[in-house]
Amino acid sequence: MLSAKSLFQEILDNDESFRLFCSIAASGESQGGWENARIAALVPQSERSLAPKITRHGADEDKHGRIFNALLKKRGLEPVDVPPDTDYTMLLERHGIGLAHEKLKADRPLTVRDVITYLAHSRVTEQRAAEQMAMLLKHFADHPDLGRAVRMISADEDNHLAYSHEELLRYAAAGHGRYIQRTLRECAHAEIRVHRDVSLAVMARMGRLLGWSRARSALLAAGIHAVYAYERLAGWRRMVTLRTPERRDALGGPATAAPELA
Protein backbone atom coordinates (compact mmCIF):
# COMPACT_ATOMS: atom_id res chain seq x y z
CA MET A 1 0.00 0.00 0.00
CA LEU A 2 1.34 3.44 -0.96
CA SER A 3 1.07 5.82 2.00
CA ALA A 4 2.96 8.80 3.35
CA LYS A 5 4.42 6.62 6.09
CA SER A 6 5.55 3.80 3.79
CA LEU A 7 6.98 6.29 1.30
CA PHE A 8 9.02 8.14 3.89
CA GLN A 9 10.11 4.88 5.51
CA GLU A 10 11.51 3.77 2.17
CA ILE A 11 13.40 7.06 1.82
CA LEU A 12 14.66 6.74 5.39
CA ASP A 13 15.92 3.17 4.93
CA ASN A 14 18.12 3.97 1.92
CA ASP A 15 21.33 5.89 2.55
CA GLU A 16 21.32 7.80 -0.73
CA SER A 17 17.68 8.90 -0.57
CA PHE A 18 18.04 9.80 3.12
CA ARG A 19 21.18 11.77 2.23
CA LEU A 20 19.29 13.76 -0.40
CA PHE A 21 16.31 14.38 1.89
CA CYS A 22 18.43 15.66 4.79
CA SER A 23 20.65 17.74 2.50
CA ILE A 24 17.64 19.52 0.98
CA ALA A 25 16.10 20.08 4.41
CA ALA A 26 19.34 21.32 6.00
CA SER A 27 20.02 23.73 3.14
CA GLY A 28 16.54 25.25 3.27
CA GLU A 29 16.63 25.67 7.04
CA SER A 30 20.08 27.25 6.99
CA GLN A 31 18.98 29.66 4.26
CA GLY A 32 15.98 30.61 6.38
CA GLY A 33 18.28 31.22 9.31
CA TRP A 34 20.42 33.64 7.28
CA GLU A 35 17.37 35.49 5.95
CA ASN A 36 15.88 35.99 9.41
CA ALA A 37 19.20 37.16 10.83
CA ARG A 38 19.49 39.79 8.10
CA ILE A 39 15.90 40.92 8.55
CA ALA A 40 16.43 41.28 12.30
CA ALA A 41 19.50 43.43 11.64
CA LEU A 42 17.64 45.67 9.18
CA VAL A 43 14.33 46.14 11.00
CA PRO A 44 13.44 49.87 11.03
CA GLN A 45 13.80 51.73 14.29
CA SER A 46 10.03 51.98 14.75
CA GLU A 47 9.78 48.16 14.73
CA ARG A 48 12.86 47.28 16.79
CA SER A 49 10.74 45.53 19.41
CA LEU A 50 10.16 42.81 16.82
CA ALA A 51 13.87 42.16 16.22
CA PRO A 52 14.40 39.68 19.11
CA LYS A 53 11.54 37.51 17.80
CA ILE A 54 12.93 37.56 14.27
CA THR A 55 16.33 36.66 15.68
CA ARG A 56 14.77 33.77 17.59
CA HIS A 57 13.05 32.61 14.41
CA GLY A 58 16.37 32.60 12.59
CA ALA A 59 18.11 30.79 15.46
CA ASP A 60 15.48 28.06 15.29
CA GLU A 61 16.00 27.67 11.53
CA ASP A 62 19.77 27.43 12.00
CA LYS A 63 19.20 24.81 14.69
CA HIS A 64 17.03 22.76 12.34
CA GLY A 65 19.78 22.84 9.72
CA ARG A 66 22.26 21.55 12.31
CA ILE A 67 19.84 18.79 13.31
CA PHE A 68 19.51 17.50 9.75
CA ASN A 69 23.27 17.61 9.30
CA ALA A 70 23.69 15.73 12.59
CA LEU A 71 21.30 13.03 11.34
CA LEU A 72 23.52 12.63 8.30
CA LYS A 73 26.64 12.47 10.44
CA LYS A 74 25.07 9.81 12.63
CA ARG A 75 24.64 7.62 9.55
CA GLY A 76 28.20 8.35 8.41
CA LEU A 77 26.93 10.36 5.45
CA GLU A 78 28.06 13.67 3.94
CA PRO A 79 25.62 16.28 2.58
CA VAL A 80 25.15 16.50 -1.17
CA ASP A 81 24.68 19.60 -3.28
CA VAL A 82 21.03 20.58 -3.49
CA PRO A 83 19.71 20.35 -7.07
CA PRO A 84 18.39 23.78 -8.14
CA ASP A 85 14.93 22.46 -8.99
CA THR A 86 14.53 21.14 -5.44
CA ASP A 87 15.59 24.38 -3.72
CA TYR A 88 12.25 25.54 -2.30
CA THR A 89 13.63 28.66 -0.61
CA MET A 90 15.48 29.98 -3.64
CA LEU A 91 12.62 29.19 -6.02
CA LEU A 92 10.25 31.20 -3.84
CA GLU A 93 12.63 34.16 -4.02
CA ARG A 94 12.79 33.87 -7.82
CA HIS A 95 9.00 34.07 -7.88
CA GLY A 96 9.22 37.36 -5.99
CA ILE A 97 7.96 35.93 -2.70
CA GLY A 98 9.37 37.36 0.51
CA LEU A 99 12.24 39.84 0.56
CA ALA A 100 14.81 39.71 -2.22
CA HIS A 101 18.33 38.73 -1.18
CA GLU A 102 19.68 41.90 -2.83
CA LYS A 103 17.64 43.90 -0.33
CA LEU A 104 18.82 41.76 2.58
CA LYS A 105 22.48 42.06 1.58
CA ALA A 106 22.27 45.85 1.57
CA ASP A 107 22.72 47.89 4.72
CA ARG A 108 19.64 50.06 4.28
CA PRO A 109 16.89 49.73 6.90
CA LEU A 110 13.74 47.91 5.84
CA THR A 111 10.36 49.61 5.74
CA VAL A 112 7.27 48.65 7.71
CA ARG A 113 5.83 47.16 4.52
CA ASP A 114 8.99 45.09 4.11
CA VAL A 115 8.45 43.69 7.59
CA ILE A 116 4.82 42.88 6.77
CA THR A 117 5.95 41.19 3.53
CA TYR A 118 8.36 39.04 5.55
CA LEU A 119 5.63 38.11 8.03
CA ALA A 120 3.17 37.22 5.23
CA HIS A 121 5.84 35.02 3.63
CA SER A 122 6.36 33.36 7.01
CA ARG A 123 2.62 32.87 7.53
CA VAL A 124 2.34 30.93 4.27
CA THR A 125 5.56 28.92 4.34
CA GLU A 126 5.28 28.06 8.04
CA GLN A 127 1.79 26.69 7.35
CA ARG A 128 3.40 24.24 4.92
CA ALA A 129 6.24 23.43 7.29
CA ALA A 130 3.93 22.87 10.26
CA GLU A 131 1.71 20.53 8.23
CA GLN A 132 4.65 18.51 6.94
CA MET A 133 6.15 18.17 10.40
CA ALA A 134 2.76 17.19 11.83
CA MET A 135 2.68 14.33 9.31
CA LEU A 136 6.16 13.18 10.33
CA LEU A 137 5.24 13.57 13.99
CA LYS A 138 2.20 11.35 13.51
CA HIS A 139 4.22 8.51 12.03
CA PHE A 140 7.74 8.91 13.44
CA ALA A 141 7.49 10.58 16.87
CA ASP A 142 8.82 7.41 18.51
CA HIS A 143 11.38 6.52 15.85
CA PRO A 144 14.74 5.73 17.54
CA ASP A 145 16.74 7.98 15.20
CA LEU A 146 14.27 10.59 13.99
CA GLY A 147 11.80 10.89 16.84
CA ARG A 148 13.55 13.46 19.00
CA ALA A 149 14.39 15.68 16.04
CA VAL A 150 10.86 15.48 14.64
CA ARG A 151 9.29 16.41 17.97
CA MET A 152 11.55 19.43 18.43
CA ILE A 153 11.26 20.77 14.88
CA SER A 154 7.48 20.27 14.84
CA ALA A 155 7.09 22.28 18.06
CA ASP A 156 9.27 25.05 16.63
CA GLU A 157 7.27 25.22 13.39
CA ASP A 158 4.05 25.51 15.37
CA ASN A 159 5.61 28.40 17.29
CA HIS A 160 6.69 30.12 14.08
CA LEU A 161 3.19 29.82 12.65
CA ALA A 162 1.61 31.20 15.83
CA TYR A 163 4.07 34.11 15.85
CA SER A 164 3.31 35.09 12.25
CA HIS A 165 -0.46 35.01 12.93
CA GLU A 166 -0.10 37.17 16.02
CA GLU A 167 2.17 39.78 14.45
CA LEU A 168 0.12 40.08 11.25
CA LEU A 169 -3.03 40.57 13.30
CA ARG A 170 -1.26 43.33 15.19
CA TYR A 171 -0.35 45.06 11.93
CA ALA A 172 -3.88 44.56 10.58
CA ALA A 173 -5.27 46.31 13.66
CA ALA A 174 -2.86 49.17 12.93
CA GLY A 175 -4.43 49.73 9.51
CA HIS A 176 -2.43 47.45 7.20
CA GLY A 177 -5.16 44.86 6.67
CA ARG A 178 -5.66 45.37 2.93
CA TYR A 179 -1.94 45.12 2.14
CA ILE A 180 -1.62 42.04 4.36
CA GLN A 181 -4.44 40.19 2.62
CA ARG A 182 -3.16 41.06 -0.86
CA THR A 183 0.37 39.94 0.04
CA LEU A 184 -0.86 36.73 1.66
CA ARG A 185 -2.87 35.79 -1.43
CA GLU A 186 0.03 36.46 -3.78
CA CYS A 187 2.38 34.47 -1.59
CA ALA A 188 -0.01 31.54 -1.19
CA HIS A 189 -0.67 31.17 -4.92
CA ALA A 190 3.05 31.29 -5.70
CA GLU A 191 3.90 28.88 -2.88
CA ILE A 192 1.51 26.17 -4.03
CA ARG A 193 3.07 26.28 -7.51
CA VAL A 194 6.61 26.12 -6.13
CA HIS A 195 5.64 23.33 -3.73
CA ARG A 196 4.20 21.32 -6.64
CA ASP A 197 7.30 21.80 -8.77
CA VAL A 198 9.71 21.00 -5.94
CA SER A 199 7.69 17.93 -4.93
CA LEU A 200 7.78 16.62 -8.50
CA ALA A 201 11.53 17.22 -8.73
CA VAL A 202 12.26 15.57 -5.38
CA MET A 203 10.08 12.54 -6.11
CA ALA A 204 11.69 12.10 -9.55
CA ARG A 205 15.13 11.97 -7.92
CA MET A 206 13.94 9.66 -5.16
CA GLY A 207 12.44 7.38 -7.79
CA ARG A 208 15.75 7.09 -9.60
CA LEU A 209 17.66 6.45 -6.37
CA LEU A 210 15.18 3.84 -5.16
CA GLY A 211 14.46 2.20 -8.50
CA TRP A 212 10.74 2.90 -8.60
CA SER A 213 8.77 1.59 -11.53
CA ARG A 214 7.35 4.01 -14.09
CA ALA A 215 3.87 3.15 -12.86
CA ARG A 216 4.71 4.01 -9.26
CA SER A 217 6.45 7.24 -10.24
CA ALA A 218 3.48 8.20 -12.39
CA LEU A 219 1.08 7.48 -9.53
CA LEU A 220 3.05 9.69 -7.15
CA ALA A 221 3.25 12.48 -9.73
CA ALA A 222 -0.50 12.25 -10.27
CA GLY A 223 -1.00 12.56 -6.52
CA ILE A 224 1.15 15.71 -6.42
CA HIS A 225 -0.81 17.23 -9.29
CA ALA A 226 -4.09 16.36 -7.53
CA VAL A 227 -2.96 18.12 -4.36
CA TYR A 228 -2.00 21.15 -6.43
CA ALA A 229 -5.39 21.19 -8.15
CA TYR A 230 -7.15 21.15 -4.78
CA GLU A 231 -4.90 23.87 -3.37
CA ARG A 232 -5.35 26.04 -6.44
CA LEU A 233 -9.12 25.68 -6.19
CA ALA A 234 -9.66 26.09 -2.45
CA GLY A 235 -6.82 24.79 -0.28
CA TRP A 236 -4.83 28.03 -0.56
CA ARG A 237 -7.39 29.73 1.67
CA ARG A 238 -6.03 27.99 4.78
CA MET A 239 -2.77 29.84 4.17
CA VAL A 240 -4.25 33.34 4.15
CA THR A 241 -6.70 33.33 7.06
CA LEU A 242 -5.57 34.96 10.28
CA ARG A 243 -6.74 33.99 13.74
CA THR A 244 -5.53 34.64 17.25
CA PRO A 245 -3.23 31.70 18.09
CA GLU A 246 -3.53 29.59 21.21
CA ARG A 247 0.20 30.07 21.74
CA ARG A 248 0.69 33.78 22.51
CA ASP A 249 4.13 35.37 22.32
CA ALA A 250 5.43 32.07 20.95
CA LEU A 251 8.87 33.49 20.14
CA GLY A 252 9.19 35.67 23.19
CA GLY A 253 11.93 33.66 24.85
CA PRO A 254 15.35 32.28 23.95
CA ALA A 255 15.70 29.52 21.37
CA THR A 256 15.94 26.00 22.72
CA ALA A 257 19.17 24.09 22.20
CA ALA A 258 19.39 21.36 19.58
CA PRO A 259 19.45 17.80 20.89
CA GLU A 260 22.76 15.97 20.58
CA LEU A 261 21.99 13.67 17.67
CA ALA A 262 25.41 12.81 16.31
C-alpha positions in Angstrom: 0.0 0.0 0.0 1.3 3.4 -1.0 1.1 5.8 2.0 3.0 8.8 3.3 4.4 6.6 6.1 5.6 3.8 3.8 7.0 6.3 1.3 9.0 8.1 3.9 10.1 4.9 5.5 11.5 3.8 2.2 13.4 7.1 1.8 14.7 6.7 5.4 15.9 3.2 4.9 18.1 4.0 1.9 21.3 5.9 2.6 21.3 7.8 -0.7 17.7 8.9 -0.6 18.0 9.8 3.1 21.2 11.8 2.2 19.3 13.8 -0.4 16.3 14.4 1.9 18.4 15.7 4.8 20.7 17.7 2.5 17.6 19.5 1.0 16.1 20.1 4.4 19.3 21.3 6.0 20.0 23.7 3.1 16.5 25.2 3.3 16.6 25.7 7.0 20.1 27.2 7.0 19.0 29.7 4.3 16.0 30.6 6.4 18.3 31.2 9.3 20.4 33.6 7.3 17.4 35.5 5.9 15.9 36.0 9.4 19.2 37.2 10.8 19.5 39.8 8.1 15.9 40.9 8.5 16.4 41.3 12.3 19.5 43.4 11.6 17.6 45.7 9.2 14.3 46.1 11.0 13.4 49.9 11.0 13.8 51.7 14.3 10.0 52.0 14.7 9.8 48.2 14.7 12.9 47.3 16.8 10.7 45.5 19.4 10.2 42.8 16.8 13.9 42.2 16.2 14.4 39.7 19.1 11.5 37.5 17.8 12.9 37.6 14.3 16.3 36.7 15.7 14.8 33.8 17.6 13.0 32.6 14.4 16.4 32.6 12.6 18.1 30.8 15.5 15.5 28.1 15.3 16.0 27.7 11.5 19.8 27.4 12.0 19.2 24.8 14.7 17.0 22.8 12.3 19.8 22.8 9.7 22.3 21.6 12.3 19.8 18.8 13.3 19.5 17.5 9.8 23.3 17.6 9.3 23.7 15.7 12.6 21.3 13.0 11.3 23.5 12.6 8.3 26.6 12.5 10.4 25.1 9.8 12.6 24.6 7.6 9.5 28.2 8.3 8.4 26.9 10.4 5.4 28.1 13.7 3.9 25.6 16.3 2.6 25.1 16.5 -1.2 24.7 19.6 -3.3 21.0 20.6 -3.5 19.7 20.4 -7.1 18.4 23.8 -8.1 14.9 22.5 -9.0 14.5 21.1 -5.4 15.6 24.4 -3.7 12.2 25.5 -2.3 13.6 28.7 -0.6 15.5 30.0 -3.6 12.6 29.2 -6.0 10.3 31.2 -3.8 12.6 34.2 -4.0 12.8 33.9 -7.8 9.0 34.1 -7.9 9.2 37.4 -6.0 8.0 35.9 -2.7 9.4 37.4 0.5 12.2 39.8 0.6 14.8 39.7 -2.2 18.3 38.7 -1.2 19.7 41.9 -2.8 17.6 43.9 -0.3 18.8 41.8 2.6 22.5 42.1 1.6 22.3 45.8 1.6 22.7 47.9 4.7 19.6 50.1 4.3 16.9 49.7 6.9 13.7 47.9 5.8 10.4 49.6 5.7 7.3 48.6 7.7 5.8 47.2 4.5 9.0 45.1 4.1 8.5 43.7 7.6 4.8 42.9 6.8 5.9 41.2 3.5 8.4 39.0 5.5 5.6 38.1 8.0 3.2 37.2 5.2 5.8 35.0 3.6 6.4 33.4 7.0 2.6 32.9 7.5 2.3 30.9 4.3 5.6 28.9 4.3 5.3 28.1 8.0 1.8 26.7 7.4 3.4 24.2 4.9 6.2 23.4 7.3 3.9 22.9 10.3 1.7 20.5 8.2 4.7 18.5 6.9 6.1 18.2 10.4 2.8 17.2 11.8 2.7 14.3 9.3 6.2 13.2 10.3 5.2 13.6 14.0 2.2 11.4 13.5 4.2 8.5 12.0 7.7 8.9 13.4 7.5 10.6 16.9 8.8 7.4 18.5 11.4 6.5 15.9 14.7 5.7 17.5 16.7 8.0 15.2 14.3 10.6 14.0 11.8 10.9 16.8 13.6 13.5 19.0 14.4 15.7 16.0 10.9 15.5 14.6 9.3 16.4 18.0 11.6 19.4 18.4 11.3 20.8 14.9 7.5 20.3 14.8 7.1 22.3 18.1 9.3 25.1 16.6 7.3 25.2 13.4 4.0 25.5 15.4 5.6 28.4 17.3 6.7 30.1 14.1 3.2 29.8 12.7 1.6 31.2 15.8 4.1 34.1 15.8 3.3 35.1 12.3 -0.5 35.0 12.9 -0.1 37.2 16.0 2.2 39.8 14.4 0.1 40.1 11.3 -3.0 40.6 13.3 -1.3 43.3 15.2 -0.4 45.1 11.9 -3.9 44.6 10.6 -5.3 46.3 13.7 -2.9 49.2 12.9 -4.4 49.7 9.5 -2.4 47.5 7.2 -5.2 44.9 6.7 -5.7 45.4 2.9 -1.9 45.1 2.1 -1.6 42.0 4.4 -4.4 40.2 2.6 -3.2 41.1 -0.9 0.4 39.9 0.0 -0.9 36.7 1.7 -2.9 35.8 -1.4 0.0 36.5 -3.8 2.4 34.5 -1.6 0.0 31.5 -1.2 -0.7 31.2 -4.9 3.0 31.3 -5.7 3.9 28.9 -2.9 1.5 26.2 -4.0 3.1 26.3 -7.5 6.6 26.1 -6.1 5.6 23.3 -3.7 4.2 21.3 -6.6 7.3 21.8 -8.8 9.7 21.0 -5.9 7.7 17.9 -4.9 7.8 16.6 -8.5 11.5 17.2 -8.7 12.3 15.6 -5.4 10.1 12.5 -6.1 11.7 12.1 -9.5 15.1 12.0 -7.9 13.9 9.7 -5.2 12.4 7.4 -7.8 15.8 7.1 -9.6 17.7 6.5 -6.4 15.2 3.8 -5.2 14.5 2.2 -8.5 10.7 2.9 -8.6 8.8 1.6 -11.5 7.4 4.0 -14.1 3.9 3.2 -12.9 4.7 4.0 -9.3 6.4 7.2 -10.2 3.5 8.2 -12.4 1.1 7.5 -9.5 3.1 9.7 -7.1 3.2 12.5 -9.7 -0.5 12.2 -10.3 -1.0 12.6 -6.5 1.2 15.7 -6.4 -0.8 17.2 -9.3 -4.1 16.4 -7.5 -3.0 18.1 -4.4 -2.0 21.1 -6.4 -5.4 21.2 -8.2 -7.1 21.1 -4.8 -4.9 23.9 -3.4 -5.3 26.0 -6.4 -9.1 25.7 -6.2 -9.7 26.1 -2.4 -6.8 24.8 -0.3 -4.8 28.0 -0.6 -7.4 29.7 1.7 -6.0 28.0 4.8 -2.8 29.8 4.2 -4.3 33.3 4.1 -6.7 33.3 7.1 -5.6 35.0 10.3 -6.7 34.0 13.7 -5.5 34.6 17.3 -3.2 31.7 18.1 -3.5 29.6 21.2 0.2 30.1 21.7 0.7 33.8 22.5 4.1 35.4 22.3 5.4 32.1 20.9 8.9 33.5 20.1 9.2 35.7 23.2 11.9 33.7 24.9 15.4 32.3 24.0 15.7 29.5 21.4 15.9 26.0 22.7 19.2 24.1 22.2 19.4 21.4 19.6 19.5 17.8 20.9 22.8 16.0 20.6 22.0 13.7 17.7 25.4 12.8 16.3 
